[in-house]
Amino acid sequence: METLNLGNSDFTAQSQFNFVTSTNNQWSDPSSISALYNASVTYDFYHNMFGRSSIDDSGMTIFSVVHVTQNGQPMDNAYWNGYFICYGDGNKLFKPLAGGLDVAAHEMTHGITEHTANLEYVDQSGALNESMSDVFAVMVDSANWSIGEKVVKD
């Protein structure tokens, strides 16, 4: 698993990523810590429950990208783009989305769905994709039946 920092930039083909590292095991970015931890918990769930070896079931590296913007603005969203789980820092509605275990599980499940059923993300198959991600989000974060409750602004 790797966590990358996009430095409050839009995700584009020209994006410059910075690997999140520390030479002294001191970590100051809560989004980076949460993204790595939540990806790890979600990976463990899929591995322990279903014997999966990562998103593609062949050990692919799971990349989480934090501090992603949209059109140069803070992003109230998280998404799976086919290779990375991308997290915005929130804006009007949300706090940093990397802080939600269920958000990470939802997005990672999109990747697993892509590598298993490969549902086309339109109409009914898109709705099935979303619902499967919601179901597994509450299975991974089983403290309650809510999704995103830790990242919604008060």
N, C-alpha and C positions, 0 to 999 in steps of 0.2 A: 504494500500500500504506500502511496505517495500523496503528499499534500502539496499543492502548488498555490502560490499567491499571485493573483493577476494584478494586484496593486491598484484597485479601483479603476479598471479599464474594461472596455467591451471585449468580449471573446470574439476574435477574428482570426483569419488565417495568418495574420502578421503579429499576433499577440506574443508578448515577451513574458514568459513565466519565470518565477523565482521559486526554486525548491525551498520548502520550509525546513530549515536545519537549525541546529544549535551546537556550538562547540563546548558548552558548559552545562547542558541539560537545563537551562533556564528558558522558559517559554513565556512570551509576553502577549501573544495574539490569541485571545480566546476562540476566535473563529477557526483558526488553524488546529488548535487542540481539539475542539469539538468535532471538526470534520474528520480528523483521523480516528478519534475515539468512536464516533458513531458509525463510521465505515467498518471499524474493527468488530463492534458488537453485531452489526448486521451481517458481516461475513461469517462470524461465529454461529449465528442463528442458522443461516443457510447450510453451513458445513455440518453442524451438529444434527439438525433436523432432517436434512436431505442428502448429506454427503457431497454437497456441491464444492467444487474447487474453483471458487471465484465466480465472477459474473458469467463467463463463457464456459464454465465447468472444465476448463483446461489450464487454470492457474494464471489467467491474465492479471497484470498489475491493475489495481483499482486506483484511479486518480481522482482526487477531490480537488477542486479549484475554488478558492475563496476570494472574496472581494471582487466579484464580477459585477459590472455595471451594464446598463442597457441604454443605448443611445447617449452615452456619457453621463447618465443619471443613476443614482442609487437604485438598485433593483429589488422589488418586492416579489422575488421569485427564486426558485431553485429548479434545475432541470437536468435531465440526462441528454447528452447530445450524440450519443452513439459511442463515445470513447471516454468521456469525463462526466463526473457529477459536479455541476456548477452551482455555486451558492452566492446569492446576492446578500448584501448587508442590511436589507430592509430599507424602507423609505417611509411611506405614509401608514402602512398597515402592519408591517412586521419589523421585528428586531432581526439581527443577523440569522439567516435561515440555517446556517451550519449548526446552530445550537439545538436543533430538534432531532432527536433520535428517530422519531417517526418520519421526519422529512427525509433523512438519509435513507431509511429503509424503503420509503416510497420511491425515491429516485433510483436506488440500486435495483429495485424490482423492475423498473422499466428496462434496465439493461438485461436482466435475466429473461424477461419476457421477449426482448429482441433476439436473444440467443437461443430461445426455446421455441416459442410459438410464432415469433416474428410477425405479430399482428400488425397490419397496416394501420397507421395512426390517423384514421378517418372514420367517421360515422360509427356504426355499432362496434367494429373491431377496435376503434380508438377508445370507445367507452369501456369496453372490456379491459383494455390495457390499463386505463385509469382505475377501474374498480379493483383489479388484481393488485395494483400498487397500493391502494388504500387498505385492502384486506391484509396484505403482508405488513404494512406499516403498523397496524394495530396488533399484529401478532408479535412483531419484534419489540415494540414498545407497549407491552401488555398492561401497563399500570392503569389504563382507562381506555375508553372507546373514542377518545378525541384524537384528532390529528392536527399537529401544529400548535397545540395549546401553549407550549413554552416559548414560541416565537411571535405570538400575536401581541401587539402593543396593547397596553391597558387603556 
